[in-house]
Amino acid sequence: MLICVGSVILSTLITRQPAAAQPAASRIVYGLTLLPSGFDPHINASSELGIPLRSVYDTLVYRDPITKDFVAGLAERWEISPDGLLYTFYLRRDVRFHDGEPFDAYAVAANLDRITNPETRSQKAVFLLGTFERYIVTDAYTIQLALKAPYAPLLDSLAQVYLGIASPKALQAYSSDLYQLHQVGTGPYQMVEFIPGDYILLRRNPEYRWAPAFYLPDNPSPVEEIEFRFFTDPATRAPALESGAAHIMGELAPLDALALNRRDDMTLLPQPIPGMPLQFLFNTAKAPTDRLDVRRAIITATDRTAIIDSVFQQLSPVAYGPLAAASPFYEAQIKQFYPYNREVARQALSDLGYTDNDGDRILDLNGAPLRLIVIVPTWGNAPQVAQRLQSQWRDQGIDAELRQVPNLAGLLAAVQSGDYHLVAFNDFGADPSLLNTFYLTDGRNNFMRVSNANLDQWLMQATQTNDPAERQNFYTGVQGLIMDQALILPIRDYVNLNAYSKRVGGLTFDAYGWFPLLANLTFNADE
């Protein structure tokens, strides 16, 4: 998904303060593996942008990485009205932005104005706000968010980097195109330099005194500077670690990860990612996958364990439903659906009238072969998985045509055409409300063309109650219904394979799995 940054941005280069002439006493290189179309968290949607920017910005609240509970951030505390329509945030009074400007309720308001302004063209942040209607600044350190309808995921949304609080002074000083090069937050690291397509340089904020509880209070040897460089070709990542050109790297190929794990100077850290697994979503509006029993047979004919063994070297768990096991409200009973059984699958297709009438080893019905068109993106090992599906299904008399798309735009265009039976896709997030855009009848990512009144009702009710037990009941029902209706073929829960030099210590990730807690890193320059 490589998209070049616009020529306006490239030609601007940087007017920020230059990087230090001499390297910092502790400076490491962190490998980024994707070059998104932009790095502004209020505008852009890539997970990659959060790897550096999670530590440039603070958020009103945080999720604890271990308990997943909400904890104080820029807001010391908050209250939710009994009807769920008004959230009141009481803000810290000791926070300053990297440019020296004080943080207050008016800064939060300026950020909300920017995100909700249609001219910003926000791809993710504005949608995270759900039913947000307006804010009310009651005093300099108190702000209320009023909702049109209850929206339980709001705290989760406010904990994400896409709703990080930026300096209003910096937002006013730069256009939307240019702000991404001059980002100013309140976090433990400040952006020093950004050369698009080349590197991002962060430097530790020595004035940072308002860390959330899960940051190390007294890091004995914090990393002073972190340089993020792009390694978009998977083949370059392991060699960069081995040569010392990078100290930390994620999204390693499974075989490379295993090889690095055997080295004495490297540590492998597999990080489970909450959200949706790598899955193939069925188009229920196109024959033959418009038939429930055909979809069920296809899932039953798929040996997911064999795929995990061969493609992921057993470094990812098998997925069983629409949520990864690392996700809040995951229902473990979902594992009972569709155990692999070639004979059961073949018999089910036979009962539907599929036979090999012409001896070409492909099943057909009334002369029409059982042929599936599969849309395959280039990321997440989807091509390797699709090739193994093609081989497995061929042995079962199912022919699959794989249509690879180069980027998200290509995938969306292919889906828009309607000429497909399955599409590989996944999404990430700690709150299962991310299912809404895929499974609601009017969801903008309803690739399955599904319309189910129970799904619509349960998904909406789950976003309207703050009671965890009620939400669990709704999401248990949602997961069971999705699999009962065979709307997806789940393959593997996403695990980000990170490796890092043993000179680096303290590598941990936030509750969303992708974003490192840079303030907790240490570096031993003498090793």
C-alpha positions in Angstrom: 0.0 0.0 0.0 2.6 2.5 -1.0 1.2 5.9 -1.8 3.5 8.7 -2.6 3.2 11.9 -0.5 2.0 14.8 -2.5 4.4 17.1 -4.3 3.4 20.1 -2.2 4.6 18.3 0.9 7.7 17.0 -0.7 8.7 20.4 -2.0 8.1 22.1 1.4 10.8 20.0 3.2 11.3 21.2 6.7 11.4 24.6 8.4 11.5 23.0 11.8 14.6 23.1 14.0 17.3 21.0 12.5 18.4 17.7 14.1 21.3 17.8 16.5 24.7 18.0 14.8 25.9 15.2 17.0 24.0 12.0 17.7 22.3 11.9 21.1 24.0 9.8 23.8 21.2 7.2 23.2 19.7 7.1 19.7 18.0 4.1 18.1 16.4 3.4 14.7 12.9 2.0 14.7 11.8 0.4 11.4 8.4 1.4 9.9 7.1 -1.1 7.4 4.4 1.0 5.5 4.6 4.4 3.8 1.0 5.7 4.3 -0.5 8.5 2.3 -0.2 10.8 5.3 0.9 11.0 8.9 -1.7 13.4 10.4 -3.7 11.4 13.0 -6.7 13.7 12.7 -6.8 13.1 8.9 -5.2 9.8 8.1 -6.2 6.2 9.2 -3.1 4.1 9.0 -2.0 2.0 12.0 1.6 2.8 11.0 1.3 6.5 11.8 0.6 5.6 15.4 3.9 3.9 15.9 5.8 7.2 16.3 2.9 9.5 17.0 1.5 7.6 20.0 4.3 9.2 22.0 4.0 12.6 20.4 0.4 13.0 21.6 -1.4 12.4 24.8 -5.1 11.6 24.9 -7.9 12.5 27.3 -7.9 9.0 28.6 -5.9 5.8 28.1 -6.5 2.1 28.1 -4.2 0.2 30.5 -2.2 -2.2 28.3 -2.7 -5.1 30.7 -6.1 -4.7 32.2 -7.6 -2.8 29.2 -9.4 -0.6 31.8 -9.7 3.2 31.2 -7.2 5.3 33.2 -6.5 9.0 33.5 -4.7 10.8 30.7 -5.0 14.5 30.0 -8.3 14.2 31.9 -7.7 13.5 35.6 -11.3 12.1 35.9 -14.6 12.1 34.1 -18.3 11.6 34.6 -21.0 10.1 32.4 -24.6 11.2 32.8 -27.1 8.5 33.7 -28.6 8.7 30.2 -25.2 8.3 28.5 -25.6 11.6 26.6 -23.1 13.8 28.5 -19.5 13.1 29.3 -17.7 15.6 31.6 -13.9 15.7 31.6 -11.9 17.4 34.3 -8.5 18.2 32.9 -5.0 18.4 34.3 -3.7 21.9 35.0 0.0 21.2 34.8 0.4 20.2 31.1 2.1 22.1 28.3 2.5 21.5 24.7 6.0 21.0 23.1 5.8 24.6 21.9 5.3 25.9 25.4 1.6 26.6 25.1 -0.6 25.6 28.0 -3.1 22.8 27.7 -6.7 23.5 28.6 -10.3 22.9 27.7 -10.0 25.4 24.8 -7.3 23.3 23.3 -9.5 20.2 23.4 -12.3 22.3 21.8 -9.9 23.4 19.0 -9.0 19.8 18.2 -12.7 18.7 18.1 -13.4 21.6 15.8 -10.6 20.5 13.4 -11.6 16.9 13.4 -15.3 17.5 12.8 -14.7 20.2 10.1 -15.7 18.6 6.8 -12.8 20.4 5.1 -10.4 18.3 7.2 -11.7 15.2 5.4 -10.9 13.0 8.4 -10.7 9.3 7.4 -11.0 7.8 10.9 -11.0 10.3 13.8 -14.3 11.9 13.0 -16.0 8.4 12.8 -14.5 7.4 16.2 -16.5 10.2 17.7 -19.7 8.3 16.9 -22.8 10.2 18.0 -20.9 13.3 19.2 -23.0 16.4 18.7 -21.2 19.4 20.4 -18.9 20.3 23.2 -19.5 22.7 26.1 -16.5 24.4 27.8 -17.7 25.1 31.3 -14.4 26.5 32.5 -10.8 26.5 31.5 -10.2 23.0 32.7 -13.6 21.4 32.3 -15.2 20.3 29.0 -18.4 18.4 28.3 -19.1 16.3 25.2 -22.8 16.0 24.4 -24.0 13.1 22.3 -27.1 12.8 20.1 -27.5 9.2 21.3 -25.6 7.0 23.8 -22.3 5.8 22.4 -20.5 3.3 24.7 -17.3 3.2 22.6 -16.6 6.9 23.1 -14.0 6.4 25.9 -12.2 3.9 23.7 -12.2 6.3 20.9 -10.8 9.1 23.0 -8.0 6.8 24.1 -6.7 6.4 20.5 -3.9 8.3 18.9 -6.3 9.5 16.1 -7.9 11.7 18.8 -4.6 12.9 20.2 -4.6 16.5 21.4 -2.5 18.8 19.2 -1.3 22.4 20.0 -3.9 24.9 18.7 -1.1 27.3 18.0 0.5 24.8 15.7 -2.8 23.9 14.0 -3.3 27.6 13.2 0.2 28.1 12.0 0.1 25.4 9.3 -2.3 24.2 6.6 -3.7 20.7 6.8 -1.2 19.6 4.2 1.8 21.0 6.2 0.8 20.3 9.8 1.9 16.7 9.5 5.5 17.9 9.1 5.3 20.1 12.2 3.2 18.2 14.7 3.1 19.4 18.3 1.6 17.5 21.1 2.1 17.1 24.9 3.6 13.6 24.8 6.9 12.1 26.1 8.6 12.7 22.7 8.5 15.7 20.4 8.8 15.7 16.6 12.1 17.2 15.6 12.2 16.5 11.9 10.1 14.7 9.2 11.4 14.1 5.7 8.5 12.3 3.9 9.4 8.9 2.6 12.8 9.1 4.4 12.7 9.4 8.2 11.0 10.8 11.2 13.1 12.0 14.2 11.7 12.2 17.7 13.5 13.6 20.7 12.6 13.0 24.4 10.5 15.7 26.0 12.5 16.6 29.2 9.5 18.5 30.7 7.1 15.5 30.6 5.6 15.2 34.0 2.0 14.0 33.4 2.5 10.4 32.2 -0.2 7.8 32.6 0.2 5.2 35.3 1.7 2.5 33.0 4.6 4.6 31.9 7.8 4.0 33.9 7.9 6.8 36.5 11.7 6.8 36.7 13.2 5.3 33.6 16.9 4.8 34.5 18.2 5.2 30.9 15.5 6.6 28.6 16.2 6.8 24.9 17.0 10.4 24.0 16.3 10.2 20.2 14.4 7.8 18.1 14.7 7.8 14.3 12.0 6.1 12.4 13.0 4.8 9.0 11.0 3.0 6.3 11.5 -0.6 5.4 8.6 -1.2 3.0 10.2 -4.3 1.4 9.7 -7.3 3.8 13.0 -8.8 2.5 15.0 -5.8 3.9 13.7 -6.0 7.5 15.7 -8.9 9.0 19.0 -7.8 7.3 18.5 -4.3 8.7 18.3 -5.8 12.2 21.2 -8.1 11.7 23.5 -5.3 10.3 22.5 -2.8 13.1 20.9 -0.5 10.6 17.7 -0.8 12.8 17.3 -1.7 16.4 13.5 -2.5 16.4 11.4 -3.9 13.6 7.8 -5.1 13.3 5.8 -7.1 10.7 8.6 -9.6 10.1 8.1 -12.6 7.9 7.5 -15.6 10.1 10.6 -17.5 8.8 12.8 -14.4 9.4 11.3 -14.0 12.9 12.3 -17.6 13.7 15.8 -17.1 12.4 16.3 -13.9 14.4 15.0 -15.6 17.5 17.9 -18.0 17.3 20.4 -15.2 17.5 22.0 -14.3 20.8 21.8 -10.6 20.1 18.1 -10.5 19.2 14.8 -10.8 21.0 11.6 -11.8 19.3 8.4 -10.3 20.7 5.1 -11.6 19.1 2.4 -9.0 19.9 -1.3 -10.1 19.5 -3.4 -7.4 17.9 -7.1 -7.0 19.0 -9.7 -6.5 16.4 -10.7 -8.5 13.4 -8.6 -11.5 12.3 -7.4 -12.1 8.8 -10.6 -13.4 7.2 -12.3 -13.9 3.9 -15.7 -12.2 3.8 -18.3 -13.9 1.6 -20.4 -11.9 -0.9 -23.9 -13.1 0.0 -25.4 -11.4 -3.0 -23.6 -13.4 -5.7 -24.1 -17.1 -6.6 -23.0 -19.5 -5.4 -22.0 -17.9 -2.1 -25.5 -16.5 -1.8 -26.4 -20.0 -0.5 -25.8 -20.6 3.2 -25.0 -24.2 2.8 -22.4 -23.5 0.1 -20.7 -21.0 2.5 -20.7 -23.5 5.3 -19.2 -26.2 3.1 -16.4 -23.9 2.0 -15.5 -23.2 5.6 -15.6 -26.8 6.5 -13.4 -27.7 3.5 -10.7 -25.3 4.7 -7.8 -26.7 6.8 -6.9 -23.5 8.7 -4.4 -25.3 11.0 -2.4 -26.3 7.9 -2.3 -22.7 6.7 -1.2 -21.5 10.1 1.6 -24.1 10.1 2.9 -23.4 6.6 2.4 -19.6 6.2 2.7 -18.4 9.8 5.0 -21.1 11.2 2.6 -21.5 14.1 3.3 -17.9 15.2 -0.3 -16.9 14.9 -3.3 -18.7 16.4 -6.2 -20.0 14.2 -9.1 -17.6 14.1 -12.6 -18.9 14.7 -14.9 -15.8 14.4 -15.2 -12.1 13.6 -13.1 -11.0 16.6 -9.5 -12.0 17.5 -9.1 -13.7 20.9 -7.1 -10.7 22.1 -10.2 -8.5 21.8 -12.5 -7.4 24.7 -15.8 -9.2 24.5 -14.4 -12.2 22.5 -16.5 -15.3 22.9 -14.4 -18.5 23.2 -17.4 -20.7 22.4 -17.1 -19.6 18.9 -14.5 -22.3 18.4 -17.2 -24.9 18.1 -18.2 -23.7 14.6 -17.0 -25.6 11.4 -14.2 -28.0 12.4 -12.3 -29.0 9.3 -13.7 -32.1 7.7 -13.2 -32.9 4.0 -15.8 -35.7 3.9 -18.5 -33.5 5.6 -17.8 -30.7 3.1 -17.9 -32.9 0.1 -21.1 -34.5 1.2 -22.7 -31.2 1.8 -21.9 -30.0 -1.7 -23.2 -33.3 -3.1 -26.4 -32.8 -1.2 -26.7 -29.5 -2.9 -26.4 -31.2 -6.3 -22.7 -30.5 -7.1 -21.0 -33.3 -9.0 -18.1 -33.6 -11.4 -20.1 -34.3 -14.6 -17.3 -33.6 -17.1 -14.3 -35.3 -15.4 -12.3 -32.1 -15.0 -12.2 -32.6 -11.2 -14.2 -29.4 -10.6 -17.7 -29.8 -9.2 -20.5 -28.3 -11.2 -24.2 -27.7 -10.8 -26.4 -27.8 -13.9 -23.3 -27.4 -16.1 -22.0 -24.4 -14.1 -18.6 -25.1 -12.4 -18.1 -24.3 -8.7 -15.8 -21.4 -9.3 -15.0 -18.6 -6.8 -13.5 -15.2 -7.4 -11.3 -14.1 -4.5 -10.1 -10.5 -4.0 -6.7 -10.6 -2.4 -4.7 -7.6 -1.1 -1.0 -7.6 -0.9 -0.6 -7.1 2.9 -0.9 -9.3 5.9 0.3 -12.5 4.1 -3.0 -12.6 2.3 -1.5 -13.7 -1.0 0.2 -16.7 0.6 -3.0 -17.6 2.4 -5.1 -17.3 -0.7 -2.7 -19.6 -2.7 -3.1 -22.3 -0.1 -6.8 -21.9 0.0 -6.8 -22.3 -3.8 -4.8 -25.5 -3.5 -7.0 -26.9 -0.7 -10.2 -26.1 -2.5 -8.9 -27.5 -5.8 -8.5 -30.9 -4.1 -12.2 -30.6 -3.0 -13.4 -29.8 -6.5 -13.7 -26.0 -5.9 -12.0 -23.7 -8.4 -10.7 -20.3 -7.1 -9.6 -17.4 -9.2 -7.3 -15.1 -7.2 -7.5 -11.4 -8.1 -4.7 -9.5 -6.4 -5.2 -5.8 -5.7 -2.2 -3.5 -5.0 -3.7 -1.2 -2.3 -6.9 -0.3 -0.3 -8.2 1.8 -3.2 -8.0 -1.1 -5.5 -9.7 -3.4 -3.1 -12.6 -1.0 -2.6 -13.0 -0.6 -6.3 -13.1 -4.3 -6.8 -15.7 -4.6 -4.0 -17.7 -1.8 -5.5 -18.0 -3.8 -8.8 -19.7 -6.7 -7.0 -17.8 -9.2 -9.1 -16.4 -11.4 -6.3 -17.3 -14.2 -4.0 -14.8 -13.6 -1.2 -12.5 -10.7 -0.2 -9.6 -10.9 2.3 -9.7 -8.1 4.9 -9.0 -7.3 8.5 -9.3 -4.3 10.8 -7.9 -3.5 14.2 -9.3 -2.0 17.5 -9.9 -2.8 21.1 -13.6 -2.1 21.0 -15.8 -4.5 19.0 -17.9 -1.6 17.7 -15.5 -1.8 14.8 -17.8 -4.6 13.6 -20.5 -2.1 12.9 -19.1 -0.7 9.6 -18.9 -4.3 8.3 -22.1 -5.9 9.5 -24.7 -3.2 9.7 -27.0 -3.2 6.7 -25.9 0.4 5.9 -22.3 -0.1 7.1 -19.8 1.5 4.8 -17.6 -1.7 4.7 -20.5 -4.1 4.3 -18.5 -6.2 1.8 -20.8 -9.1 2.4 -24.0 -7.4 1.3 -25.5 -8.7 4.4 -28.8 -7.4 5.8 -29.9 -9.1 9.1 -32.3 -7.4 11.5 -30.9 -9.2 14.5 -27.4 -8.2 13.6 -28.5 -4.6 13.2 -30.3 -4.6 16.5 -27.6 -6.3 18.6 -24.8 -4.2 17.2 -26.6 -1.0 17.8 -27.7 -2.0 21.3 -24.1 -2.9 22.1 -23.0 0.6 21.4 -25.8 2.2 23.4 -25.1 0.6 26.8 -22.1 1.1 29.1 -22.9 -2.0 31.1 -20.1 -4.5 30.4 -22.3 -7.5 31.0 -24.9 -6.3 28.6 -22.3 -5.5 26.0 -20.9 -9.0 26.4 -24.3 -10.6 25.9 -24.9 -8.6 22.7 -21.4 -9.4 21.3 -21.7 -13.1 22.2 -24.9 -13.1 20.1 -23.3 -11.2 17.3 -20.3 -13.5 17.0 -22.5 -16.6 17.1 -24.9 -15.2 14.5 -22.1 -14.2 12.1 -20.7 -17.7 12.2 -24.0 -19.5 12.1 -24.8 -17.6 8.9 -21.2 -18.3 7.6 -20.6 -14.7 6.7 -16.8 -15.1 6.9 -14.0 -17.6 6.7 -11.7 -16.6 9.6 -8.1 -17.6 9.1 -5.7 -16.3 11.7 -5.6 -13.9 14.6 -3.2 -11.1 13.8 0.1 -11.2 15.6 2.7 -8.5 14.9 6.2 -10.2 14.9 8.6 -7.7 16.4 12.3 -8.3 16.9 14.8 -6.0 18.6 18.4 -5.7 19.6 19.2 -6.9 23.1 20.8 -3.5 23.6 17.2 -2.2 23.7 15.1 -2.9 26.8 11.6 -2.2 27.9 9.8 -2.7 24.6 6.1 -2.9 25.3 2.9 -1.9 23.5 -0.3 -0.1 24.3 -3.7 -1.7 24.5 -4.1 -1.5 20.7 -1.1 -3.7 20.1 0.6 -1.7 17.3 1.9 1.3 19.2 5.1 1.0 21.3 5.4 2.8 24.7 8.6 4.7 23.8 8.9 6.3 27.2 9.6 2.9 28.7 12.4 2.0 26.3 16.0 1.8 27.5 19.2 1.5 25.5 22.6 0.2 26.5 25.1 2.0 24.2 28.0 0.1 25.7 27.0 -3.4 24.6 
